[in-house]
Amino acid sequence: MFRTTSHKQEGAPRDADAKAPILVRRRAGKTNVFLSNILDTSTNRIGVRVYIGNRVADSVLPQLEQQKEAIEREIGDKLQWNPTPEKRDKIIGLFRKIELANKDAWPEYCEWLAHYVDRFRRAFMPRIRNIVVTEPAVDRD
């Protein structure tokens, strides 16, 4: 099942007209790990990414980074690995600039997304399923 959500960027205006990225995401075989597409109108970009929630990020990201070369070879492009290290949630993604106002280019953008969603699924899904996830211990005092 796919979910569509809209996320406001940190520090973004809170008015109703504020632009926010639109995400389509699907759980990638582990809790707190998702494969998602993004359309970010504030930065004029689209992308495909693996989103790793903070509860499992310290366990999942290093295991995927160990396979970075093979993953990038399978996808056929260099990826951004944790481009915002200061944030607790982690991502591995591939993004491209777009001109959203150019409706003639929309089919090309959709084709690009479909192509890379397929490559991400093939490269990441089996690896994610095989990852041993450890969550931080919860203090129960």
Sequence and secondary structure as in RCSB ss.txt:
>XXXX:A:sequence
MFRTTSHKQEGAPRDADAKAPILVRRRAGKTNVFLSNILDTSTNRIGVRVYIGNRVADSVLPQLEQQKEAIEREI
GDKLQWNPTPEKRDKIIGLFRKIELANKDAWPEYCEWLAHYVDRFRRAFMPRIRNIVVTEPAVDRD
>XXXX:A:secstr
  EEEE   TT   STT    EEEEEEEEETTEEEEEEEETTTTEEEEEEEE HHHHHHHHHHHHTTHHHHHHHH
TS  EESS TTSSSEEEEEEEE  TT GGGHHHHHHHHHHHHHHHHHHHHHHHHH           
